[in-house]
Amino acid sequence: MSTLRVTAERLTVHAHSDADALELAQVGLYRAVVAKGVYRTGDWAVYIPESAVLPEDLIEELGLTGRLSGAKRNRVRAIRLRGELSQGLVCRPEALAGVDLAEAHAAGTDFAGELGITKWVPEIPLHMSGDVVPAADLLPWIDVENVKRYPDVFEPGEPVVATEKIHGTACLFTFVAETGEEFTSSKGFAARRQGLARAEDNLYWRAVTAHGVPKAAREIAERYGAARVGVFGEVFGSGVQDLGYGESGRSERPGYAVFDVAMEVAGQRVWVDAADLHGLLESVGLPAVPRVFEGGYDADALLAAAGGTETWSGRSVHLREGLVVRPVRERHSDVLGGRAIVKVVSDDYLTRKGGTEYE
């Protein structure tokens, strides 16, 4: 998931294709449906992104009672309004009436706390949970931001690699060379430096064991002289999320594919370059997420490529979640303040019916 930030943004307003009383307010590459005439291009407003959970008073103020998502009707998610995709909310809350939004934007102010907005975190189903153990040495995963919020991470034409974003549950495995310890965790538990206790019926341990992840991590550590190796993969299949990819999450060998590898070498954490990742994984016998594109960065082309059908099964059994885009060689992004990496999510995936979103 992306990080939650509620920020002041300058708008670009577009006509709605099929509604005279509505318009589209653009923030980055996101567009949110708004009432016609409320905003003009160049105006400043507050942008509340998807996966935000709003307090009741703000919901009432914005006239959204009963119109949001979730059991409590308080969560922002993407919807289609008269055929146009609407992502997030554009508003000017009364609590910020005296705030200079242009200055707040320049300062990078996050209004989430002031407005009582929190990030939606899906509950972990029992079959995907387990007993937890301390895991201080576990290498955590990161939040990958959406290219629509941060469209300037890559320069046009910059060499990038795009891999398919598989809809499952993130599975983190860390091998510690000095002690021989092995940790497995989900993204949510790992953020709290907790691992999942080894158990035959645990989804994550079943996946890493069946696919030989511990042996592969040891081999990588020996090859590079790494103190720690983190293998980041996706566990998927029927019974994990609503998209199954022709795999079964209930079997002894759930669907599993690696999307990243990190190492601690000479006290520094390094990520394996996208250009080298698939070759490394093949050499140690680990399955990799499908590579969809390699070439010069083109935002419009990648937004289009995020749609369509999945490629893992080879049979296009359902829609594609999207893509993850990285530079061919790892680099720092001043825009993100960290790794240069973004996700591109399919519009059809966002608006599908009956979807699940477990971490």
N, C-alpha and C positions, 0 to 999 in steps of 0.2 A: 504494500500500500504506500501511497504518497504521504508526506507529512501534511499536517493540517495547519494552514495559515489563512487567517481572515485579514485581508489587506485592502488598502485604498488603491484603486486603479483608474486610469484614464480610459474612457470608453470610445469605441468606434461603433456607431449605430448603423444597422442595415435594415432594409425592408424585409418583412416576412413574405415568404413566397405564396402563402395561401390564407392570409388573414389581414383584413384592413385595419383591425383594431390592435394588432400586435406588431412588435418590431424585435430585432435581435441586437442585443448589446454584446459586443465582443471584448474579451479580456485575454490577451495573448492570442492563442488560437481557439480558446473556448468561446462558445456563444450561448447566451442565456436569453430566453424569451421574456420580454417585458411589455408592459402596456404602451401603446403608441403615444408619443408626445411627452413622455415623462423625462426622457434623456435625449441629449443631442451629442453628436460626435465632439469629443474634447471635454465633455463633462467628467467630473470625478465622482466616484461612487465606491461603495464597499462591496467586495466580491467574497461570497461565502461558497467554498468549493463543495464538490460531492463528498459524501461520507461525513459531513458535519452533522452533529446532533444539536438541535436548537432548543433553548428553554421555552416554556409555555408562553411567557409574556412576549417574547420576540415573535413567536409563531402567530400569536393573536394580532400583534401590531402590524405584521406584514400581510395579514389577511389570508394566512395559509392553514388555518385550523382544519384538520381532517384531510388536507391535500398533500401532505408529505408521506414518506414511506416508513416502513417498519411497524411493529406491533403497536407502538405508541404514537405513530404518525408524527414523528419528530425528526426524521432523518432525510437529508438531501440526497437525492440520487438522480441520475440522468433519466429524462423522459422525452417523449416526442409530443409536441403540441402542434396540432394541425400540420403534421408532416415534418416539422423542423425539430432537430435534436436540440434540447435545452440542457445545458450542464452547469449546475451551480445556480446561485441566486445573486442578483444585482440589486442593491438597496441602499437607502440612507437611513439607518436606524436613528430614532430620536435620541438615544443615549450619546450619539456622536454629533449632535446638532452643532455644537460649538467648535468642532475640530476642523482644522485646515487639512483637508484630505490630500492636497498636493504636497504639503510638508510631511504629512504622515507617510506618504508613499516614498518620498525621498529618504526618510529616516528608516524605512523598512519596518514600520510599526505593525505588530500583529495584534488585532483587536479581539482575538478569540476569548481570552480571559475576561476582558472587560464586558463582553457581550454574553458571557456564560455559555459559549459554544465549545463543545468537546468533540473529540474524534470518535467515530463509531468503531468499536472493536467487536468483531463477531465472536460469539461464544464458541468454544471448542467442543464438538460433540464427544460423547463418552468414548466412542470407538477410536477417536483420534487423540485421546489424552492418555494419561498414565501417571504413575508415581513420579515425583520429581526429585532430583538430587542436585546438590551444589555443583556448579560447573564454571568456576572462575576462569579456567583456561580455554573455555570454548570460544572460538572465533565467531562473532555475531555477523549477521547479514545486515544490509543497509536498506533504508527506504529509497525506492527508485521513483523519481519524480516523473510526472506526465509531460511529454513534449508540448502539449497544448498550453501548459502553464509556463513553461520555460522554453520557448521556441528558439532561443539564441544560444543554446549550449554548443551547437556545432555550426561551423561555417559552411556555406554552400560549397559543395564539391569536396569537402574534407573526407578522406578515406574512412569508411565506417563498415561495421559488420552488423547485420540485423538477424537475430535469431527468433524463432517462434516462441511466444510467451504461452506456456502450457498452463492450463487452469487445473491446479491440484493444490497441494499443500507443501510449503517450503520445508525441506528436510536438511538440517545442518549437521554435518559430521566433522569432528575435530580429532586429529591424532596428535598426541604430545610425545615427541621423540624421546625425551630424557626419561620419562616415567613409563612410557608405553600405554598411558591412559587413552581411552577412547570415549568420546562424548557424542551423543546424538540428541537432537532437540528440534522443536518447531521454532518458527521465527518468533512467536510470541513469548515462549518460555526462554528462548535464548537472549531476548532483550533484557530479561531479568537475571541473566547469568545462571539459568537453571537448565539442567539436562533432564532427559527422560530416563528413568531406571530401565536397565536392560530387561526385556521380557519378550518371550516368544510371540505373544499375542499383540504386542505393540506394533502399530502400523509402520512407524519410522524405523524401528529396529528390524522388522521383517524386510523392509525395502533395502536397507544398507547391507544387511547380511546376505540376502539373496543375490544381490548384484556385485558382491565382492568389494564393497567400498573400503572396509578396513585394510585389506591387503593392498589395494591400490594406493591408499593414502600413505602407507608405510613405504611403498616403493618410491613415491614422489619425494617423501622426506629424505630418503637415502640418496636419491639422484641429485637433489639440489642442496643437500646439507641443511635442511630446514628444521628449526626447533619445533614448529607446529605446522600442520597442514589442515586447511579447512576445505571441505568438499561441499559445495552447495548445489543441491538438486531439488527436483520437484517429484513428489510422489502423487500418482494419479491413477484413475481408473474408476469404474462404476463402484459406488459406495463411498467415494472420497468427496467428489463434487458432482454437480449436475452434468458435466461434460466428461465422457468416459474414455475417448480415444481408442476404443476397441480393447481396452485393458480392464482387468478386474483388481480393484483395491482390496478385495476380500480374500484373494488367493495367497499362497505362500510366496509368490513372486509378483508383487504389485508393480504397476507401471512406474518407471523411474528414469529420469534423465537429468544429467548434470548441466548446469548453466554457468557455473563459475568455480574457480579454484583460487584460494589465497594461501600464502605461505608467510611464515615468520623466518626471515633469513638475516643473520647478523643484527638482530634486534629490530629490524624493520619489517613492516607488513607490506607485502607486494602481491599484486593480483596478476595472474597469468594473462598475457595479452590475448585479445580476441583472435588475432592472427594465428596464435599458437595453440589455443585451447583445444580445438577438436583433434589436432594431431597428438597432443599430450594424452587426452582421454582415450583415444584409440590405442595408444601404446601401452596403457595400463588396464585395458579391457573394460572401460566404463562407457555406458551409453551417454550420448550428448543430445541436447535439444537440437532440433533441425535448424540448419543455417538457411535462411531465406534469401538474403541479399548481401553482397559485398561490392562496394564501389563508392562513388562520390555521393556525399550527403545531399538528398533532395527531399525536403519536408513533405511536399505535396505527394510525391511518389510513394513515400513510406506511409503516409496517412492512408493512401489508397490500398497499399499492400497489406495493411493491418487487417483488412476485411477478408472476405472469402472464406475458405474452409481450411480445416487443420490438415497438416501434412504428416503427422507422426504415424498414423495408421497406414498411410498409403492408399486409403479408400475414401477420404473426405467424408468421414462419418457424421460430422457436424461442423458448425461454424468455428472460426478461429478466434481466440481471445485477443490476440494482438501480437506485437513485436517488442523486443528489447534491443535498443541500438547503443552500440559502443564504438569508440574509435578503434581502428586497427591496432594501434599501440596505445597503451594506457597513458592517460594524462590527467592533470588537474583541471577542473572547470572553475573559473572565477565566478561564473553565473550561479553555480550550485554550491560553491564553497567546499567541494569534495570531488569525488570521481566524476568524470564525464560519462554519464550513462543516463538514458531516459527510456521510458516505455511509451509505446504508441498503442492505444487500446481501440479495438473495433467498435464502431457505433452499434452494430447489430448485437454484439456481446453485451454492451451496456444496457440495452433495452429489451433483452430476451426475457421471456416469462419463466418463472419458477427457478431462477438462478440461485445458487448457493455461493457464499463467499467466506469460507472458513480459512483461517490462516494456519 
